[in-house]
Amino acid sequence: AAGRGEGAAEEAAAEEGAAEGGAGKLSFGLDDVCGESRAAGLYEGDEVSFREATDAATGAVGAADVRLEAQKVNRGFVLSLRDGHGLLRGEAGGAPLSFAASSLPGVRPRDEVEYRRASDAKTGRPAAAQLRRLPAGSLVLEWVSPRWWEAVVRIAPAAPRGRGGGARDGAAQSCGAGSVELLGPLPFAASAAAAPLARAAGGSESDKPIPLELGQALAPPLSP
């Protein structure tokens, strides 16, 4: 009976210690992770289950028998590649994450990818791992306004280098941006000729389709 009482007291103390340790944060090591979950790998944001364990010598409370319940998979796009390393940004923004280019052969700037958040083994900084390429158009890379503007080109964009391609090529985006000087908004009737998907006269401006390229989406209207 005394043993059961001591066990209950230790468990209550462990729960109290966990609650006081910063919103129930507990430490664990790789040897605390169950075999299948260890093989799958644990990454930042994953959901797990575990049992509390108390060190007999120090009284420190930690997590044991950690099991992976749900993976946290993020999405983003590649910003740049250099010297075997790359940078990507998540679709929700935030600081860029580094990754090894060799982990995704053939990867290029502006490729859309899935990834898991990890820590760099050498620096401890946040990094991306377990990259997988997504089909083009899976992410919204640009929000496009429905309004057309009249402008004058002041700096012509440089031609893409290396791979060729159109204006949305990653190399062109990073090394040859042009600029325009705005003159004023165009009435929709005047700009309809530049929009092959736009309807002819009739209907309000918001009713007319806007031509969008891969990776673009129509920007939501501004609040009044």
Short mmCIF file of the C-alpha atoms (twelve columns), coordinates in Angstrom:
data_MODEL
# 
_entry.id   MODEL 
# 
loop_
_atom_site.group_PDB 
_atom_site.id 
_atom_site.type_symbol 
_atom_site.label_atom_id 
_atom_site.label_alt_id 
_atom_site.label_comp_id 
_atom_site.label_asym_id 
_atom_site.label_seq_id 
_atom_site.Cartn_x 
_atom_site.Cartn_y 
_atom_site.Cartn_z 
_atom_site.pdbx_PDB_model_num 
ATOM 1   C CA . ALA A 1   0.000   0.000  0.000   1 
ATOM 2   C CA . ALA A 2   2.859   2.307  0.897   1 
ATOM 3   C CA . GLY A 3   4.457   1.584  -2.472  1 
ATOM 4   C CA . ARG A 4   1.250   2.480  -4.305  1 
ATOM 5   C CA . GLY A 5   0.982   5.710  -2.292  1 
ATOM 6   C CA . GLU A 6   4.552   6.683  -3.095  1 
ATOM 7   C CA . GLY A 7   3.941   5.942  -6.779  1 
ATOM 8   C CA . ALA A 8   0.853   8.164  -6.848  1 
ATOM 9   C CA . ALA A 9   2.770   10.941 -5.099  1 
ATOM 10  C CA . GLU A 10  5.597   10.714 -7.623  1 
ATOM 11  C CA . GLU A 11  3.122   10.836 -10.516 1 
ATOM 12  C CA . ALA A 12  1.402   13.913 -9.042  1 
ATOM 13  C CA . ALA A 13  4.783   15.579 -8.562  1 
ATOM 14  C CA . ALA A 14  5.695   14.772 -12.161 1 
ATOM 15  C CA . GLU A 15  2.473   16.358 -13.436 1 
ATOM 16  C CA . GLU A 16  3.084   19.457 -11.305 1 
ATOM 17  C CA . GLY A 17  6.664   19.702 -12.545 1 
ATOM 18  C CA . ALA A 18  5.542   19.393 -16.162 1 
ATOM 19  C CA . ALA A 19  2.943   22.127 -15.684 1 
ATOM 20  C CA . GLU A 20  5.571   24.446 -14.173 1 
ATOM 21  C CA . GLY A 21  8.135   23.651 -16.864 1 
ATOM 22  C CA . GLY A 22  6.792   26.009 -19.528 1 
ATOM 23  C CA . ALA A 23  3.376   24.890 -20.769 1 
ATOM 24  C CA . GLY A 24  4.190   21.254 -20.138 1 
ATOM 25  C CA . LYS A 25  7.389   21.075 -22.196 1 
ATOM 26  C CA . LEU A 26  9.373   17.878 -21.621 1 
ATOM 27  C CA . SER A 27  12.743  16.859 -23.019 1 
ATOM 28  C CA . PHE A 28  13.504  13.540 -24.712 1 
ATOM 29  C CA . GLY A 29  16.311  11.906 -26.614 1 
ATOM 30  C CA . LEU A 30  16.488  9.684  -29.668 1 
ATOM 31  C CA . ASP A 31  16.603  6.619  -27.441 1 
ATOM 32  C CA . ASP A 32  13.217  7.659  -26.010 1 
ATOM 33  C CA . VAL A 33  11.551  7.360  -29.449 1 
ATOM 34  C CA . CYS A 34  9.864   4.061  -30.346 1 
ATOM 35  C CA . GLY A 35  11.410  2.034  -33.143 1 
ATOM 36  C CA . GLU A 36  8.936   2.695  -35.970 1 
ATOM 37  C CA . SER A 37  8.711   6.396  -35.135 1 
ATOM 38  C CA . ARG A 38  12.497  6.619  -34.949 1 
ATOM 39  C CA . ALA A 39  12.782  5.105  -38.413 1 
ATOM 40  C CA . ALA A 40  10.189  7.528  -39.811 1 
ATOM 41  C CA . GLY A 41  11.917  10.487 -38.177 1 
ATOM 42  C CA . LEU A 42  10.483  13.237 -36.008 1 
ATOM 43  C CA . TYR A 43  10.408  16.843 -37.207 1 
ATOM 44  C CA . GLU A 44  9.239   20.191 -35.886 1 
ATOM 45  C CA . GLY A 45  5.457   20.401 -35.632 1 
ATOM 46  C CA . ASP A 46  4.831   16.634 -35.624 1 
ATOM 47  C CA . GLU A 47  2.170   15.390 -33.209 1 
ATOM 48  C CA . VAL A 48  3.261   12.602 -30.836 1 
ATOM 49  C CA . SER A 49  2.099   10.600 -27.869 1 
ATOM 50  C CA . PHE A 50  4.362   9.615  -24.953 1 
ATOM 51  C CA . ARG A 51  4.585   8.500  -21.342 1 
ATOM 52  C CA . GLU A 52  6.157   10.568 -18.575 1 
ATOM 53  C CA . ALA A 53  9.350   9.237  -17.023 1 
ATOM 54  C CA . THR A 54  11.115  10.492 -13.884 1 
ATOM 55  C CA . ASP A 55  14.875  10.110 -13.478 1 
ATOM 56  C CA . ALA A 56  15.456  8.216  -10.237 1 
ATOM 57  C CA . ALA A 57  18.696  10.070 -9.501  1 
ATOM 58  C CA . THR A 58  17.808  13.659 -10.382 1 
ATOM 59  C CA . GLY A 59  14.016  13.690 -10.248 1 
ATOM 60  C CA . ALA A 60  13.911  15.293 -13.708 1 
ATOM 61  C CA . VAL A 61  10.731  14.562 -15.660 1 
ATOM 62  C CA . GLY A 62  10.984  13.716 -19.351 1 
ATOM 63  C CA . ALA A 63  9.114   12.012 -22.190 1 
ATOM 64  C CA . ALA A 64  9.556   8.299  -22.903 1 
ATOM 65  C CA . ASP A 65  8.094   5.831  -25.409 1 
ATOM 66  C CA . VAL A 66  7.505   8.707  -27.851 1 
ATOM 67  C CA . ARG A 67  5.308   7.673  -30.780 1 
ATOM 68  C CA . LEU A 68  4.604   9.611  -33.984 1 
ATOM 69  C CA . GLU A 69  0.871   10.221 -34.431 1 
ATOM 70  C CA . ALA A 70  0.689   12.798 -37.265 1 
ATOM 71  C CA . GLN A 71  3.361   14.377 -39.466 1 
ATOM 72  C CA . LYS A 72  3.539   18.141 -39.996 1 
ATOM 73  C CA . VAL A 73  4.181   18.666 -43.732 1 
ATOM 74  C CA . ASN A 74  4.893   22.209 -44.946 1 
ATOM 75  C CA . ARG A 75  4.783   23.679 -48.454 1 
ATOM 76  C CA . GLY A 76  6.873   26.380 -50.046 1 
ATOM 77  C CA . PHE A 77  9.008   27.303 -53.045 1 
ATOM 78  C CA . VAL A 78  12.721  27.355 -53.801 1 
ATOM 79  C CA . LEU A 79  14.334  30.804 -53.709 1 
ATOM 80  C CA . SER A 80  17.894  30.092 -54.829 1 
ATOM 81  C CA . LEU A 81  20.635  27.484 -55.262 1 
ATOM 82  C CA . ARG A 82  24.363  27.936 -54.689 1 
ATOM 83  C CA . ASP A 83  27.332  25.658 -54.000 1 
ATOM 84  C CA . GLY A 84  25.192  22.610 -53.367 1 
ATOM 85  C CA . HIS A 85  22.858  24.353 -50.962 1 
ATOM 86  C CA . GLY A 86  19.473  25.945 -51.468 1 
ATOM 87  C CA . LEU A 87  17.082  28.307 -49.759 1 
ATOM 88  C CA . LEU A 88  13.313  27.946 -49.705 1 
ATOM 89  C CA . ARG A 89  10.486  29.991 -48.245 1 
ATOM 90  C CA . GLY A 90  7.260   28.604 -46.814 1 
ATOM 91  C CA . GLU A 91  3.980   29.556 -48.468 1 
ATOM 92  C CA . ALA A 92  3.045   31.530 -45.342 1 
ATOM 93  C CA . GLY A 93  6.276   33.556 -45.492 1 
ATOM 94  C CA . GLY A 94  8.823   33.755 -42.700 1 
ATOM 95  C CA . ALA A 95  12.605  33.421 -42.754 1 
ATOM 96  C CA . PRO A 96  14.124  31.294 -45.551 1 
ATOM 97  C CA . LEU A 97  15.201  27.758 -44.683 1 
ATOM 98  C CA . SER A 98  18.365  26.107 -46.003 1 
ATOM 99  C CA . PHE A 99  18.480  22.628 -47.507 1 
ATOM 100 C CA . ALA A 100 20.953  20.361 -49.286 1 
ATOM 101 C CA . ALA A 101 20.369  20.536 -53.043 1 
ATOM 102 C CA . SER A 102 21.423  16.880 -53.323 1 
ATOM 103 C CA . SER A 103 18.297  15.898 -51.358 1 
ATOM 104 C CA . LEU A 104 16.153  16.786 -54.397 1 
ATOM 105 C CA . PRO A 105 18.042  16.144 -57.672 1 
ATOM 106 C CA . GLY A 106 17.137  18.504 -60.500 1 
ATOM 107 C CA . VAL A 107 15.611  21.123 -58.191 1 
ATOM 108 C CA . ARG A 108 15.453  24.669 -59.629 1 
ATOM 109 C CA . PRO A 109 14.528  28.145 -58.359 1 
ATOM 110 C CA . ARG A 110 10.746  28.670 -58.081 1 
ATOM 111 C CA . ASP A 111 10.096  24.930 -57.866 1 
ATOM 112 C CA . GLU A 112 7.208   24.213 -55.503 1 
ATOM 113 C CA . VAL A 113 7.981   21.677 -52.787 1 
ATOM 114 C CA . GLU A 114 6.765   19.916 -49.680 1 
ATOM 115 C CA . TYR A 115 9.172   19.727 -46.749 1 
ATOM 116 C CA . ARG A 116 9.582   19.039 -43.036 1 
ATOM 117 C CA . ARG A 117 11.164  21.541 -40.639 1 
ATOM 118 C CA . ALA A 118 14.359  20.331 -38.989 1 
ATOM 119 C CA . SER A 119 17.557  21.753 -37.458 1 
ATOM 120 C CA . ASP A 120 20.914  21.898 -39.219 1 
ATOM 121 C CA . ALA A 121 23.203  19.304 -37.612 1 
ATOM 122 C CA . LYS A 122 26.218  21.672 -37.697 1 
ATOM 123 C CA . THR A 123 24.725  25.065 -36.870 1 
ATOM 124 C CA . GLY A 124 21.517  24.167 -35.060 1 
ATOM 125 C CA . ARG A 125 19.641  26.662 -37.233 1 
ATOM 126 C CA . PRO A 126 16.193  25.853 -38.692 1 
ATOM 127 C CA . ALA A 127 16.435  23.926 -41.961 1 
ATOM 128 C CA . ALA A 128 14.271  21.997 -44.407 1 
ATOM 129 C CA . ALA A 129 14.416  18.224 -44.881 1 
ATOM 130 C CA . GLN A 130 12.507  15.453 -46.629 1 
ATOM 131 C CA . LEU A 131 11.844  17.618 -49.700 1 
ATOM 132 C CA . ARG A 132 9.392   16.455 -52.362 1 
ATOM 133 C CA . ARG A 133 8.592   18.347 -55.568 1 
ATOM 134 C CA . LEU A 134 4.980   19.455 -56.089 1 
ATOM 135 C CA . PRO A 135 3.233   19.906 -59.456 1 
ATOM 136 C CA . ALA A 136 3.585   23.423 -60.833 1 
ATOM 137 C CA . GLY A 137 0.644   25.580 -59.806 1 
ATOM 138 C CA . SER A 138 0.150   23.877 -56.421 1 
ATOM 139 C CA . LEU A 139 0.991   27.109 -54.574 1 
ATOM 140 C CA . VAL A 140 -0.061  30.699 -55.034 1 
ATOM 141 C CA . LEU A 141 3.171   32.566 -55.787 1 
ATOM 142 C CA . GLU A 142 1.617   35.900 -56.748 1 
ATOM 143 C CA . TRP A 143 -1.592  37.741 -55.871 1 
ATOM 144 C CA . VAL A 144 -2.810  39.682 -58.915 1 
ATOM 145 C CA . SER A 145 -5.002  42.775 -58.696 1 
ATOM 146 C CA . PRO A 146 -7.978  42.934 -61.090 1 
ATOM 147 C CA . ARG A 147 -7.149  46.581 -61.916 1 
ATOM 148 C CA . TRP A 148 -5.135  47.451 -65.035 1 
ATOM 149 C CA . TRP A 149 -2.721  50.396 -65.099 1 
ATOM 150 C CA . GLU A 150 -1.200  52.547 -67.831 1 
ATOM 151 C CA . ALA A 151 2.556   52.977 -67.421 1 
ATOM 152 C CA . VAL A 152 5.846   53.712 -69.199 1 
ATOM 153 C CA . VAL A 153 8.797   51.306 -69.106 1 
ATOM 154 C CA . ARG A 154 11.783  53.019 -67.479 1 
ATOM 155 C CA . ILE A 155 14.089  49.982 -67.150 1 
ATOM 156 C CA . ALA A 156 13.708  47.082 -69.582 1 
ATOM 157 C CA . PRO A 157 14.000  43.628 -67.969 1 
ATOM 158 C CA . ALA A 158 17.119  41.639 -68.839 1 
ATOM 159 C CA . ALA A 159 16.749  38.457 -70.875 1 
ATOM 160 C CA . PRO A 160 16.887  35.178 -68.894 1 
ATOM 161 C CA . ARG A 161 20.355  33.646 -68.703 1 
ATOM 162 C CA . GLY A 162 21.381  30.014 -68.874 1 
ATOM 163 C CA . ARG A 163 18.164  28.008 -69.292 1 
ATOM 164 C CA . GLY A 164 16.131  30.368 -71.420 1 
ATOM 165 C CA . GLY A 165 12.434  30.663 -70.757 1 
ATOM 166 C CA . GLY A 166 9.841   33.341 -70.219 1 
ATOM 167 C CA . ALA A 167 9.533   36.254 -67.869 1 
ATOM 168 C CA . ARG A 168 8.559   33.972 -64.981 1 
ATOM 169 C CA . ASP A 169 11.806  31.998 -65.179 1 
ATOM 170 C CA . GLY A 170 13.636  31.943 -61.831 1 
ATOM 171 C CA . ALA A 171 16.886  33.332 -63.285 1 
ATOM 172 C CA . ALA A 172 15.085  36.263 -64.903 1 
ATOM 173 C CA . GLN A 173 13.237  36.996 -61.698 1 
ATOM 174 C CA . SER A 174 16.444  37.188 -59.677 1 
ATOM 175 C CA . CYS A 175 18.881  39.040 -61.945 1 
ATOM 176 C CA . GLY A 176 17.075  41.195 -64.526 1 
ATOM 177 C CA . ALA A 177 14.076  43.000 -63.062 1 
ATOM 178 C CA . GLY A 178 12.698  45.969 -64.993 1 
ATOM 179 C CA . SER A 179 10.613  48.877 -63.741 1 
ATOM 180 C CA . VAL A 180 7.671   50.966 -64.929 1 
ATOM 181 C CA . GLU A 181 6.413   54.437 -64.047 1 
ATOM 182 C CA . LEU A 182 2.709   54.495 -63.337 1 
ATOM 183 C CA . LEU A 183 0.604   57.030 -65.240 1 
ATOM 184 C CA . GLY A 184 -2.809  56.096 -63.929 1 
ATOM 185 C CA . PRO A 185 -5.499  53.392 -63.793 1 
ATOM 186 C CA . LEU A 186 -7.106  52.284 -67.035 1 
ATOM 187 C CA . PRO A 187 -10.877 51.994 -67.459 1 
ATOM 188 C CA . PHE A 188 -11.732 48.341 -67.950 1 
ATOM 189 C CA . ALA A 189 -13.102 49.029 -71.436 1 
ATOM 190 C CA . ALA A 190 -9.707  50.392 -72.488 1 
ATOM 191 C CA . SER A 191 -7.762  47.492 -71.015 1 
ATOM 192 C CA . ALA A 192 -10.050 44.694 -72.230 1 
ATOM 193 C CA . ALA A 193 -7.994  44.344 -75.420 1 
ATOM 194 C CA . ALA A 194 -5.011  43.314 -73.306 1 
ATOM 195 C CA . ALA A 195 -7.047  40.660 -71.527 1 
ATOM 196 C CA . PRO A 196 -7.896  37.847 -73.981 1 
ATOM 197 C CA . LEU A 197 -10.144 36.152 -71.429 1 
ATOM 198 C CA . ALA A 198 -12.148 39.308 -70.707 1 
ATOM 199 C CA . ARG A 199 -15.728 39.466 -71.930 1 
ATOM 200 C CA . ALA A 200 -16.919 42.077 -74.372 1 
ATOM 201 C CA . ALA A 201 -18.938 45.079 -73.194 1 
ATOM 202 C CA . GLY A 202 -21.586 44.377 -70.580 1 
ATOM 203 C CA . GLY A 203 -21.494 43.468 -66.919 1 
ATOM 204 C CA . SER A 204 -19.514 45.114 -64.173 1 
ATOM 205 C CA . GLU A 205 -15.735 45.053 -63.980 1 
ATOM 206 C CA . SER A 206 -15.854 42.500 -61.162 1 
ATOM 207 C CA . ASP A 207 -17.881 40.130 -63.399 1 
ATOM 208 C CA . LYS A 208 -15.193 39.941 -66.090 1 
ATOM 209 C CA . PRO A 209 -12.618 37.094 -65.985 1 
ATOM 210 C CA . ILE A 210 -9.007  38.082 -65.281 1 
ATOM 211 C CA . PRO A 211 -6.238  36.251 -67.199 1 
ATOM 212 C CA . LEU A 212 -3.961  34.455 -64.737 1 
ATOM 213 C CA . GLU A 213 -0.740  32.547 -65.247 1 
ATOM 214 C CA . LEU A 214 0.372   29.411 -63.433 1 
ATOM 215 C CA . GLY A 215 1.006   30.187 -59.778 1 
ATOM 216 C CA . GLN A 216 -1.117  33.351 -59.742 1 
ATOM 217 C CA . ALA A 217 -4.392  33.996 -57.949 1 
ATOM 218 C CA . LEU A 218 -6.740  36.956 -57.903 1 
ATOM 219 C CA . ALA A 219 -6.094  39.216 -54.918 1 
ATOM 220 C CA . PRO A 220 -9.049  39.523 -52.519 1 
ATOM 221 C CA . PRO A 221 -10.796 42.913 -52.590 1 
ATOM 222 C CA . LEU A 222 -9.660  45.511 -50.083 1 
ATOM 223 C CA . SER A 223 -11.957 46.223 -47.152 1 
ATOM 224 C CA . PRO A 224 -13.812 49.542 -47.493 1 
# 
